[in-house]
Amino acid sequence: MRQGLSAAQALERLLQRDEEREIRQVALVDAQGGVAVHTGKRCVAAAGHLSGDGFAVQANMMLNEGVWPAMKRAYEESTGDLCDRLLTALEAAQPAGGDIRGQQAAGLVIVSGRRTEQPWRERLFDLRVDDHPHPVEELRRLATIRKAWLLFEQSNERLLAQQPDEAVRLFRQALALDPDNADLKFHGTAILFQAGELPQALVLLREVFASQPGWTELLPRLAAAGMIPNDPELLTLILDQRA
């Protein structure tokens, strides 16, 4: 596809060259939304695939043949961003029967689709759960945390762009997704301070210190390392929020 082939053309070429194609299961979606899918005849039953508008679902070693149709329905009927829709499709697989061997692992990778000089920043989600009794549930939890930090990054960008109100709005959205995250709360206070939201910043600091007392010892070290302003008055004000 990098050479200009469509998904169907690329998959055909791959299969022609692969002597083990009957044990392969693969799907390709090209930049125009074209979909090509292959499930080899020797893939372990129950195995199969379905495709839709710009997506495909695949499964093998399932308990029954109702799994991938359930995934397709869930994806098509779900709302939200791509992350939510993919997770919803995975979540639909288990009630439909799931893997005949039970549950163990799950993963999710989403990239922005942009080419930049910092390609690692375009890897929006890169999550995996290994050896867990409820891997998709755990994957959903990790994805929610990642969403919160993505919103936090956007909040910082708005602050740098001199849009403090928008920065605060985005940070509050992030905090709503992960309200017990002490690290997120602490870093968010810098946004609130700079946006003039002093009372709210102090409230969050009190919550951080109450849940993670170690932050009170860490603050002077961060200041000494230049990671936060080494302002004695500001540090005193912050540390005064200790219980």
Secondary structure, 3 states (H helix, E strand, C coil): CCCCCCHHHHHHHHHHHCCCHHHCEEEEECCCCCEEEEECCCCCCCCEEEEECCEEEEECCECCCCHHHHHHHHHHHCCCCHHHHHHHHHHHHCCCCCECCCCCCEEEEEECCCCCCCHHHHEEEEEEECCCCCHHHHHHHHHHHHHHHHHHHHHHHHHHCCCHHHHHHHHHHHHHHCCCCHHHHHHHHHHHHHCCCHHHHHHHHHHHHHHCCHHHHHHHHHHHCCCCCCCHHHHHHHHCCCC
